[in-house]
Amino acid sequence: MISTFTGPRTQAEQRYSGARVAQMQALSEQREDYLRLVIDTIPTMAWSLLPDGALDFVNQRWLEYSGLSLQQAIAEPTRIMHPEELPAIMAKWSAAIAAGQPYEGEMRLRRADGEYRWFLVRTVPLRDEQGRIVKWYGTSTEIEDRKRAEERLRQAAEELQALSRRLVALQEAERRALARELHDRLGETLTALSINLAMLKGSVQGDARATTRIEDSTALVKSTAAAIENIVAELRPPMLDDHGFAAAIGWYARQFTRRTGVAVSVQAAEHAPRRAPEVEMALFRIAQEALTNVAKHARAEHVAITLCGSPSEFVMSIADDGIGLPRSAQAPERPTLGLGLVTMRERAQAVGGAFMVEPLPKEVDAGAGTRLTVRIAL
């Protein structure tokens, strides 16, 4: 009796199970049709893909934008993508499918009239209770206005940077011209004046008062000549042209120490190769500006300038033991930087270098002080 009862019960269960599966399939198809209807009516371009990434549906907004039929869209899913970007897009999309991870990227899509416009494209997987991907759903949101605004900002930034570099170049040219004028004209005049005073001194022997006046005038001429020589060296240091950047910065460090009392040490490799003149001048001006900032703001007692290089890169580091930078100024790209730091950054970038300013690490000086670094690829 047990065996005769089991047969009919198993058949009933199978019929029930089959009906249940059919009912679930019908419900699933009904839900999918409803979901497609919702996707088809939203104002954003949307689509769905099979688990393997094959396109199986695009909504009405997508068809209106592309001007393609549903059959064309499914047959050629990459047809409206920009050909220049297609390889990179497909590589990234293939990696997302393989990893089962959402995809996000910006790309240009061709409109029905042939114009390409920028879109933000996102695709996410839908998983079942076992975690298997059963569908991919995606959207394309137009970002053309944002991209154009970004391009305008980029162009404005490039123009501003070009203007800044042009101003730096003009400033350097003016300094060079002024140094030449001071050296050639005033230097000759002071030399002639010194000779005249020496001759005049010989003609007033016995007149102590006149002799004293002439000696005072001679001393003033000498001090004026020395001051002009220092100004000329500041404007266009001849040592930079004759002996190179390391020698010039060593000379300037000694001059700086005499003026301010701040000790400056310079460490540089011996017999280092000369750099291009514009590179050496940019480095000298950056060091000059950095030491000026130290004198004005840092309240430092010591500054260490380190010059090191390799066949591919030259690095200049300037570290002080002062009070450090405000937190808002520790990132060189922020607009809160002072004009001096902005000028140093522009000088570095003008010769293909990278500029960075940061607080000293704690192991160096308990967090106090500032380090400025310039890296120039050779």
C-alpha positions as CSV (number, residue, x, y, z in Angstrom):
1,M,0.0,0.0,0.0
2,I,2.9,2.3,0.7
3,S,4.3,1.9,-2.8
4,T,0.9,2.3,-4.6
5,F,0.3,5.5,-2.6
6,T,3.7,7.0,-3.2
7,G,3.4,7.0,-7.0
8,P,0.3,9.2,-7.3
9,R,1.6,11.6,-4.6
10,T,4.9,12.1,-6.5
11,Q,3.1,12.8,-9.7
12,A,0.9,15.4,-8.0
13,E,3.9,17.0,-6.5
14,Q,5.6,17.1,-9.9
15,R,2.5,18.7,-11.4
16,Y,2.3,21.2,-8.6
17,S,6.0,22.0,-8.9
18,G,5.7,22.5,-12.7
19,A,2.8,24.8,-12.2
20,R,4.7,26.7,-9.6
21,V,7.7,27.1,-11.9
22,A,5.5,28.3,-14.7
23,Q,3.8,30.7,-12.4
24,M,7.1,32.1,-11.2
25,Q,8.4,32.5,-14.8
26,A,5.2,34.3,-15.8
27,L,5.6,36.6,-12.8
28,S,9.2,37.2,-13.5
29,E,8.4,38.0,-17.2
30,Q,5.6,40.3,-16.0
31,R,7.9,42.1,-13.6
32,E,10.5,42.5,-16.3
33,D,8.0,43.8,-18.7
34,Y,6.9,46.3,-16.1
35,L,10.5,47.3,-15.3
36,R,11.2,47.8,-19.0
37,L,8.1,50.0,-19.3
38,V,9.4,52.1,-16.4
39,I,12.9,52.3,-18.0
40,D,11.3,53.1,-21.3
41,T,9.5,56.2,-20.0
42,I,12.2,57.8,-17.9
43,P,13.8,60.9,-19.4
44,T,17.4,59.5,-19.0
45,M,19.0,57.2,-21.5
46,A,18.9,53.7,-20.0
47,W,19.4,50.1,-21.1
48,S,19.8,46.6,-19.8
49,L,22.3,43.8,-20.6
50,L,22.5,40.1,-20.1
51,P,24.8,38.6,-17.5
52,D,27.6,38.2,-20.2
53,G,27.3,41.9,-21.0
54,A,25.3,41.6,-24.3
55,L,22.9,44.4,-24.8
56,D,19.2,43.3,-24.8
57,F,17.2,46.5,-24.3
58,V,17.5,50.3,-24.7
59,N,14.8,52.7,-23.7
60,Q,13.0,55.2,-25.9
61,R,15.1,58.1,-24.8
62,W,18.2,56.2,-26.0
63,L,16.6,55.6,-29.4
64,E,15.5,59.2,-29.8
65,Y,19.0,60.5,-29.0
66,S,20.8,58.0,-31.3
67,G,18.3,57.9,-34.1
68,L,18.6,54.1,-34.3
69,S,16.0,51.4,-34.2
70,L,16.0,48.9,-31.3
71,Q,17.2,46.2,-33.7
72,Q,20.2,48.4,-34.8
73,A,21.0,49.4,-31.3
74,I,21.1,45.7,-30.1
75,A,23.0,44.6,-33.2
76,E,25.7,47.4,-32.9
77,P,25.8,48.4,-29.2
78,T,29.0,50.5,-29.7
79,R,27.9,52.3,-32.8
80,I,27.3,55.6,-31.2
81,M,30.5,55.7,-29.1
82,H,33.4,57.8,-30.3
83,P,35.9,55.6,-32.2
84,E,38.9,57.3,-30.5
85,E,37.6,56.3,-27.0
86,L,36.2,52.9,-27.9
87,P,39.2,50.7,-27.1
88,A,39.8,52.2,-23.7
89,I,36.0,52.0,-22.9
90,M,35.7,48.4,-23.9
91,A,38.8,47.4,-21.9
92,K,37.4,49.0,-18.8
93,W,34.0,47.5,-19.4
94,S,35.4,44.0,-19.9
95,A,37.3,44.3,-16.7
96,A,34.1,45.4,-14.9
97,I,32.2,42.4,-16.3
98,A,35.0,40.0,-15.3
99,A,35.1,41.3,-11.8
100,G,31.3,41.7,-11.5
101,Q,31.8,45.3,-10.4
102,P,29.8,48.4,-11.3
103,Y,31.2,50.5,-14.2
104,E,31.4,54.3,-14.4
105,G,33.1,56.4,-17.0
106,E,32.8,59.5,-19.1
107,M,32.5,59.2,-22.9
108,R,31.2,60.9,-26.0
109,L,28.1,59.5,-27.7
110,R,26.9,60.5,-31.2
111,R,23.6,62.2,-31.5
112,A,21.2,61.5,-34.3
113,D,22.4,64.7,-36.1
114,G,26.0,63.5,-35.9
115,E,27.2,65.6,-33.0
116,Y,29.1,63.9,-30.2
117,R,28.2,65.0,-26.7
118,W,29.7,64.0,-23.3
119,F,27.9,61.6,-21.0
120,L,28.5,60.1,-17.6
121,V,27.8,56.4,-18.1
122,R,27.0,54.1,-15.1
123,T,26.3,50.3,-15.2
124,V,25.5,48.2,-12.2
125,P,24.8,44.4,-11.8
126,L,21.6,42.9,-10.5
127,R,22.2,39.7,-8.5
128,D,19.9,36.9,-7.4
129,E,19.7,35.4,-3.9
130,Q,22.8,33.3,-4.6
131,G,24.8,36.3,-5.6
132,R,24.8,35.5,-9.4
133,I,24.5,38.3,-11.8
134,V,21.1,38.0,-13.7
135,K,21.1,41.4,-15.3
136,W,23.1,44.6,-15.8
137,Y,21.3,48.0,-15.8
138,G,22.9,51.2,-17.1
139,T,22.2,54.9,-17.5
140,S,23.8,57.7,-19.5
141,T,23.5,61.3,-18.1
142,E,24.5,64.1,-20.3
143,I,27.3,66.3,-18.9
144,E,28.1,68.3,-22.0
145,D,27.6,71.7,-20.2
146,R,29.8,70.6,-17.4
147,K,32.6,69.4,-19.7
148,R,32.5,72.7,-21.6
149,A,32.7,74.7,-18.4
150,E,35.7,72.5,-17.3
151,E,37.3,73.2,-20.7
152,R,36.8,76.9,-20.4
153,L,38.3,76.8,-16.9
154,R,41.2,74.8,-18.2
155,Q,41.9,77.2,-21.0
156,A,41.6,80.2,-18.6
157,A,44.1,78.5,-16.2
158,E,46.5,77.9,-19.1
159,E,46.2,81.5,-20.3
160,L,46.7,82.7,-16.8
161,Q,49.8,80.5,-16.4
162,A,51.2,81.6,-19.7
163,L,50.7,85.2,-18.7
164,S,52.4,84.6,-15.3
165,R,55.3,83.0,-17.0
166,R,55.5,85.9,-19.5
167,L,55.5,88.3,-16.6
168,V,58.3,86.4,-14.9
169,A,60.3,86.4,-18.2
170,L,59.8,90.2,-18.6
171,Q,60.8,90.7,-15.0
172,E,64.0,88.8,-15.6
173,A,64.7,90.8,-18.8
174,E,64.1,94.1,-16.9
175,R,66.4,93.0,-14.1
176,R,69.1,92.2,-16.7
177,A,68.8,95.5,-18.4
178,L,68.8,97.4,-15.1
179,A,71.9,95.5,-13.9
180,R,73.7,96.4,-17.1
181,E,72.7,100.1,-16.8
182,L,73.9,100.3,-13.2
183,H,77.1,98.5,-14.0
184,D,78.0,100.4,-17.1
185,R,76.8,103.9,-16.4
186,L,77.0,104.3,-12.7
187,G,80.0,102.2,-12.3
188,E,82.0,104.3,-14.8
189,T,80.7,107.5,-13.2
190,L,81.7,106.5,-9.7
191,T,85.1,105.3,-10.9
192,A,85.7,108.7,-12.6
193,L,84.5,110.5,-9.5
194,S,86.9,108.5,-7.3
195,I,89.8,109.4,-9.6
196,N,88.8,113.1,-9.5
197,L,88.7,113.1,-5.7
198,A,92.1,111.5,-5.6
199,M,93.5,114.2,-7.8
200,L,91.8,116.9,-5.8
201,K,93.2,115.5,-2.6
202,G,96.7,116.0,-3.9
203,S,96.1,119.6,-4.8
204,V,94.9,120.7,-1.3
205,Q,97.8,119.4,0.7
206,G,98.0,121.4,3.9
207,D,94.3,122.2,4.1
208,A,93.2,119.7,6.8
209,R,89.5,120.6,6.5
210,A,89.4,120.1,2.7
211,T,91.4,116.9,3.0
212,T,88.9,115.6,5.5
213,R,86.0,116.5,3.2
214,I,87.6,114.8,0.3
215,E,88.4,111.6,2.3
216,D,84.8,111.5,3.5
217,S,83.6,111.9,-0.1
218,T,85.9,109.2,-1.3
219,A,84.6,106.8,1.4
220,L,81.0,107.6,0.3
221,V,81.9,106.9,-3.3
222,K,83.4,103.5,-2.3
223,S,80.4,102.6,-0.2
224,T,78.1,103.6,-3.0
225,A,80.0,101.6,-5.5
226,A,79.9,98.6,-3.1
227,A,76.1,99.0,-2.7
228,I,75.6,99.2,-6.5
229,E,77.7,96.1,-6.9
230,N,75.5,94.3,-4.5
231,I,72.4,95.5,-6.2
232,V,73.8,94.4,-9.6
233,A,74.6,91.0,-8.1
234,E,71.1,90.7,-6.8
235,L,69.6,91.7,-10.1
236,R,71.8,89.5,-12.3
237,P,74.6,87.7,-10.4
238,P,77.7,87.5,-12.6
239,M,78.8,84.5,-10.6
240,L,75.8,82.6,-11.9
241,D,76.9,83.1,-15.5
242,D,80.6,82.5,-14.8
243,H,80.6,79.7,-12.3
244,G,77.2,78.1,-12.2
245,F,74.3,77.8,-9.8
246,A,76.0,76.1,-6.9
247,A,78.7,78.7,-6.6
248,A,76.1,81.5,-7.0
249,I,73.8,80.2,-4.3
250,G,76.8,79.7,-2.0
251,W,77.8,83.4,-2.5
252,Y,74.2,84.6,-2.0
253,A,73.9,82.5,1.2
254,R,77.0,84.2,2.7
255,Q,75.6,87.6,1.7
256,F,72.2,86.7,3.3
257,T,73.8,85.6,6.5
258,R,75.8,88.8,6.8
259,R,72.7,90.9,6.3
260,T,70.2,89.0,8.5
261,G,72.2,86.9,10.9
262,V,70.4,83.7,9.8
263,A,72.9,80.9,9.3
264,V,72.6,79.3,5.8
265,S,74.4,76.1,4.9
266,V,74.7,74.9,1.3
267,Q,75.4,71.3,0.5
268,A,76.1,70.5,-3.2
269,A,77.9,67.8,-5.0
270,E,81.4,68.8,-6.3
271,H,81.9,69.2,-10.0
272,A,78.2,68.9,-10.7
273,P,77.4,69.5,-14.4
274,R,76.0,72.9,-15.4
275,R,72.3,73.1,-16.1
276,A,70.7,75.2,-18.9
277,P,70.9,78.9,-18.2
278,E,67.2,79.4,-17.8
279,V,67.1,76.5,-15.3
280,E,69.9,77.9,-13.2
281,M,68.3,81.3,-13.2
282,A,64.9,79.9,-12.2
283,L,66.5,77.9,-9.3
284,F,68.5,81.0,-8.2
285,R,65.4,83.2,-8.1
286,I,63.4,80.5,-6.2
287,A,66.2,80.2,-3.6
288,Q,66.4,84.0,-3.5
289,E,62.7,84.3,-2.9
290,A,62.7,81.5,-0.3
291,L,65.4,83.2,1.7
292,T,63.6,86.5,1.5
293,N,60.4,84.8,2.9
294,V,62.5,83.2,5.7
295,A,63.9,86.7,6.7
296,K,60.4,88.2,6.6
297,H,58.2,85.6,8.1
298,A,59.9,82.4,9.4
299,R,61.8,83.7,12.5
300,A,64.3,81.0,11.7
301,E,67.9,80.6,13.0
302,H,69.2,78.2,10.4
303,V,68.4,77.4,6.8
304,A,69.8,74.3,5.0
305,I,70.0,74.3,1.2
306,T,70.6,70.9,-0.4
307,L,71.4,70.4,-4.1
308,C,71.5,66.9,-5.5
309,G,71.0,65.5,-8.9
310,S,71.0,62.4,-11.1
311,P,71.2,61.9,-14.9
312,S,67.4,62.2,-15.0
313,E,66.5,64.8,-12.2
314,F,67.8,67.7,-10.3
315,V,66.5,68.5,-6.8
316,M,66.8,71.6,-4.7
317,S,65.6,71.5,-1.1
318,I,65.4,74.5,1.2
319,A,64.6,73.8,4.9
320,D,64.3,76.2,7.8
321,D,63.7,75.8,11.5
322,G,61.2,78.7,11.8
323,I,57.6,78.8,12.9
324,G,56.3,77.0,9.8
325,L,53.6,77.8,7.3
326,P,49.9,78.2,8.1
327,R,47.9,75.1,7.5
328,S,46.1,76.7,4.5
329,A,49.4,77.3,2.8
330,Q,50.8,73.8,3.0
331,A,49.3,72.8,-0.3
332,P,50.9,74.7,-3.3
333,E,47.9,74.4,-5.5
334,R,45.6,76.3,-3.1
335,P,44.8,79.9,-4.0
336,T,45.5,81.0,-0.4
337,L,49.3,81.0,-1.1
338,G,51.2,84.2,-0.8
339,L,52.5,85.9,-4.0
340,G,56.0,84.8,-3.2
341,L,55.2,81.1,-3.2
342,V,53.0,81.4,-6.3
343,T,55.9,83.1,-8.1
344,M,58.3,80.3,-7.0
345,R,55.9,77.7,-8.3
346,E,55.5,79.5,-11.6
347,R,59.2,79.8,-12.0
348,A,59.6,76.0,-11.4
349,Q,56.9,75.1,-13.8
350,A,58.2,77.4,-16.4
351,V,61.4,75.2,-16.7
352,G,59.5,71.9,-16.5
353,G,59.9,71.5,-12.7
354,A,57.6,70.5,-9.8
355,F,57.3,72.7,-6.7
356,M,56.2,71.6,-3.3
357,V,56.2,73.3,0.1
358,E,55.5,71.3,3.3
359,P,56.1,71.3,7.1
360,L,59.1,69.5,8.2
361,P,58.5,66.0,9.5
362,K,58.5,65.5,13.2
363,E,61.6,63.4,13.3
364,V,63.5,66.3,11.8
365,D,62.5,69.2,14.0
366,A,59.4,68.2,16.1
367,G,57.1,69.5,13.3
368,A,58.5,73.0,13.3
369,G,59.9,74.7,10.2
370,T,59.2,74.4,6.5
371,R,60.8,72.6,3.6
372,L,60.6,73.7,0.0
373,T,61.5,71.3,-2.8
374,V,61.9,71.9,-6.5
375,R,62.3,68.9,-8.8
376,I,63.4,69.4,-12.4
377,A,63.5,66.6,-14.9
378,L,66.5,66.6,-17.1
